[in-house]
Structure formats: C-alpha cells, structure tokens
Amino acid sequence: MAKEFTAEELIKALREWGELDDSPDAFRWLWETTTKMNEWLKRGDGIAVYENHDLGHRERGDKKFTSYGSTDAQLESATPPEILPDGVGGTINWRYTLIGTYKGDPLSV
C-alpha cells in the first residue's frame, strides 16, 4: 500500500532521494522539482511517487513523479495505478511501483 505523504514528509524525502547538500545545483533541482509539482497541486491534481523495484536493473531505487487526477494530468485517473503505465514521460515504466502520493497545499522549500 502506498504512503500518503504530508508536505513536510515529501520535501524531506525529496532531499534524501536527491542526496541534496547545500550546493546551488542541489537547491536548483529541488526548486525546479517543487515548482513543477506546485503547478500540478494548484490545478487540483495530486503527486504520485513511483520507485524502480527491479532488483536486477541499474536504475533500481530511482524515483519518478507524475501528476494525477484531472484531464490535464499525466495520469487522468482519480487514484494513481500501482504500476506506472508505459509511455508516461516517453519511457517504458513497468519497473516503477507506486510508493506514495501527496495531494494538498503547495510545497515550500
């Protein structure tokens, strides 16, 4: 079952997943990522977080973030599917399993 993140938990997780330090590049990545996520949230969509769980794959543990909930979202369904559908982001995604969602107020860094 996927976790329902709070805003604070999602920001903390983004920092951990991105192995962010205090460098300008790290802050830029976090700012760009949360800016895009906030666009989704402001239109009423949620954020779905997927993780590569393929034990034999070189990108194991990588995360992908998608919007869900409206016709403007990457995933138009009211709830995100357990497996990220192929084609989202222009890639093959069967390795990516839903680990969490967030739907609420915009994120602040």
C-alpha positions as CSV (number, residue, x, y, z in Angstrom):
1,M,0.0,0.0,0.0
2,A,1.3,3.4,-0.9
3,K,2.1,6.0,1.7
4,E,0.1,9.3,1.9
5,F,2.8,11.9,2.3
6,T,2.4,15.1,4.2
7,A,4.0,18.2,2.6
8,E,6.9,18.0,5.2
9,E,7.5,14.3,4.6
10,L,7.6,14.8,0.8
11,I,10.1,17.7,1.0
12,K,12.2,15.6,3.4
13,A,12.1,12.6,1.1
14,L,13.0,14.7,-2.0
15,R,16.1,16.0,-0.1
16,E,17.1,12.4,0.8
17,W,16.3,10.9,-2.7
18,G,18.2,13.7,-4.4
19,E,21.1,13.3,-1.9
20,L,20.9,17.0,-1.6
21,D,23.5,19.1,0.0
22,D,23.7,22.9,0.3
23,S,25.1,23.4,-3.2
24,P,23.4,25.7,-5.7
25,D,22.9,22.8,-8.1
26,A,21.1,20.8,-5.4
27,F,18.9,23.7,-4.5
28,R,18.1,24.4,-8.1
29,W,17.0,20.8,-8.6
30,L,14.8,20.9,-5.6
31,W,13.3,24.3,-6.5
32,E,12.6,23.2,-10.1
33,T,11.1,19.9,-9.0
34,T,8.8,21.5,-6.4
35,T,7.8,24.3,-8.8
36,K,6.6,21.7,-11.3
37,M,4.8,19.8,-8.5
38,N,3.2,23.0,-7.3
39,E,1.8,23.6,-10.8
40,W,0.0,20.2,-10.5
41,L,-1.2,20.9,-7.0
42,K,-2.6,24.4,-7.8
43,R,-4.8,22.9,-10.5
44,G,-6.1,20.4,-8.0
45,D,-4.1,17.4,-9.1
46,G,-2.1,15.1,-6.8
47,I,1.5,13.9,-7.0
48,A,2.2,10.2,-7.4
49,V,5.7,8.9,-6.5
50,Y,7.0,5.8,-8.2
51,E,10.2,3.8,-7.5
52,N,12.1,1.3,-9.6
53,H,11.9,-2.0,-7.8
54,D,13.6,-4.2,-10.4
55,L,16.4,-5.8,-8.4
56,G,18.5,-6.5,-11.5
57,H,18.2,-3.1,-13.1
58,R,20.9,-0.4,-12.9
59,E,18.3,2.2,-12.1
60,R,16.9,0.3,-9.1
61,G,15.7,2.8,-6.4
62,D,15.3,5.7,-8.9
63,K,12.1,7.7,-8.5
64,K,9.6,9.2,-10.9
65,F,7.0,11.8,-10.1
66,T,3.7,12.2,-12.0
67,S,0.6,14.2,-11.7
68,Y,-2.8,12.5,-11.4
69,G,-6.4,13.4,-11.1
70,S,-7.5,15.6,-14.0
71,T,-7.6,15.6,-17.7
72,D,-4.5,17.8,-17.7
73,A,-2.6,15.4,-15.5
74,Q,-0.1,12.8,-16.7
75,L,-2.4,10.2,-15.2
76,E,-6.1,11.1,-15.6
77,S,-7.4,8.7,-13.0
78,A,-8.7,9.8,-9.6
79,T,-6.2,7.4,-8.0
80,P,-2.8,6.5,-9.5
81,P,-2.3,2.9,-10.6
82,E,0.1,0.6,-8.7
83,I,2.4,0.4,-11.7
84,L,3.4,3.4,-13.7
85,P,2.0,3.0,-17.2
86,D,4.4,2.7,-20.1
87,G,4.5,5.9,-22.2
88,V,4.4,8.4,-19.2
89,G,7.4,10.5,-19.7
90,G,8.0,8.8,-23.0
91,T,9.6,5.7,-21.4
92,I,8.9,2.1,-20.5
93,N,7.8,2.2,-16.9
94,W,6.8,-1.3,-15.8
95,R,9.6,-1.4,-13.2
96,Y,8.2,1.6,-11.3
97,T,5.8,0.8,-8.4
98,L,3.7,3.4,-6.6
99,I,5.2,4.1,-3.2
100,G,3.3,7.3,-2.2
101,T,1.0,10.1,-3.0
102,Y,0.6,13.7,-2.0
103,K,-2.5,15.9,-2.5
104,G,-2.8,19.2,-0.7
105,D,-1.3,22.6,-0.3
106,P,1.6,23.7,-2.4
107,L,5.1,22.7,-1.3
108,S,7.6,25.1,0.1
109,V,11.3,24.5,0.1
